[in-house]
Amino acid sequence: MTQLAERRCLPCEGGMAPLTRAAAEEVLQNLDEGWQLAPEGTHILREFRFKDFYRTMSFVNAVAHIANIEDHHPDLEVGYNYCRLRYMTHAIHGLSENDFICAAKIDALPLI
């Protein structure tokens, strides 16, 4: 588990600048492979693949649990055997450390 996964999200109501592309690229190095920085640098993305719908929904439920505990919520696209996650801090229209903390917690989930 990375140090990011051990941290907690801090409330963000706006009024702060999003991470620069260079800063986001640096923090991205602490996540598992598969996370990508969007070309515009405003969000991070990852697609997860599963054997079946049950495993997909189990993963989605685990992501929802993390989101509720951290009070930081991703955008999800879910299908039969995949889940696409997109993290950005909506209040600042870009990335904050919260996005990377949640991504690291998701990286720590056991995938079935």
C-alpha positions in Angstrom: 0.0 0.0 0.0 1.4 3.4 -0.9 1.6 6.3 1.5 -1.2 7.9 -0.5 -3.5 5.1 0.4 -2.9 5.7 4.1 -3.9 9.3 3.9 -7.4 10.8 4.2 -9.1 13.2 1.8 -9.5 16.8 3.0 -12.6 18.8 2.2 -12.3 20.9 -0.9 -14.9 23.6 -1.5 -12.9 25.4 -4.2 -10.8 28.5 -3.8 -7.6 26.6 -4.4 -5.7 25.9 -7.6 -5.7 22.5 -9.2 -2.5 20.6 -9.5 -0.4 21.6 -12.4 0.2 19.0 -15.1 3.8 18.5 -13.9 2.7 18.0 -10.3 -0.1 15.6 -11.4 2.4 13.6 -13.5 4.7 13.3 -10.5 2.0 12.1 -8.1 0.7 9.7 -10.8 4.0 7.8 -10.4 2.7 6.6 -7.0 -0.3 4.8 -8.4 -0.5 1.4 -10.1 0.0 1.0 -13.8 -3.2 1.7 -15.7 -4.0 5.1 -14.3 -3.6 7.7 -17.0 -3.6 11.5 -16.9 -6.1 12.9 -19.4 -4.5 14.9 -22.2 -5.9 18.2 -20.8 -4.5 17.3 -17.3 -7.7 17.8 -15.5 -8.5 14.2 -14.5 -7.1 10.7 -14.1 -8.7 7.6 -15.7 -8.5 3.9 -15.4 -10.4 1.0 -16.8 -10.8 -2.3 -14.8 -11.9 -5.5 -16.5 -13.7 -8.4 -14.8 -14.8 -12.0 -15.5 -18.5 -11.2 -15.1 -21.2 -8.8 -14.0 -21.2 -10.0 -10.4 -17.4 -9.2 -10.0 -17.9 -5.9 -11.7 -20.6 -4.8 -9.3 -18.6 -6.1 -6.3 -15.8 -3.8 -7.4 -18.3 -0.9 -8.0 -19.6 -1.4 -4.5 -16.1 -1.3 -3.0 -15.4 1.9 -4.9 -18.6 3.4 -3.6 -17.6 2.5 0.0 -14.3 4.3 -0.4 -16.0 7.3 -2.0 -18.4 7.6 0.9 -15.8 7.2 3.6 -13.5 9.8 1.9 -16.4 12.0 0.8 -14.8 12.2 -2.6 -16.6 10.6 -5.5 -15.5 9.5 -9.0 -17.4 9.4 -12.2 -18.2 5.8 -13.1 -19.0 4.1 -16.4 -20.1 0.5 -15.7 -20.9 -2.4 -18.1 -21.2 -6.1 -17.9 -17.5 -6.8 -17.3 -15.8 -3.4 -17.0 -15.7 -0.3 -14.9 -14.1 3.0 -16.0 -13.2 5.4 -13.3 -12.6 9.1 -13.7 -11.4 11.2 -10.8 -11.2 15.0 -10.7 -12.1 17.5 -8.0 -15.2 19.2 -9.4 -15.0 22.2 -7.1 -11.7 23.3 -8.7 -12.3 21.8 -12.2 -9.0 19.8 -12.0 -7.0 17.5 -9.9 -6.3 17.7 -6.2 -4.4 15.3 -4.0 -7.8 13.8 -3.0 -8.1 12.3 -6.5 -4.8 10.4 -6.0 -5.6 9.3 -2.5 -8.8 7.7 -3.6 -7.1 6.1 -6.7 -4.4 4.7 -4.3 -7.1 3.2 -2.1 -8.7 1.6 -5.1 -5.3 0.2 -6.1 -5.2 -1.5 -2.7 -8.5 -3.4 -3.3 -8.1 -7.1 -4.0 -9.3 -7.7 -7.6 -11.2 -10.9 -8.2 
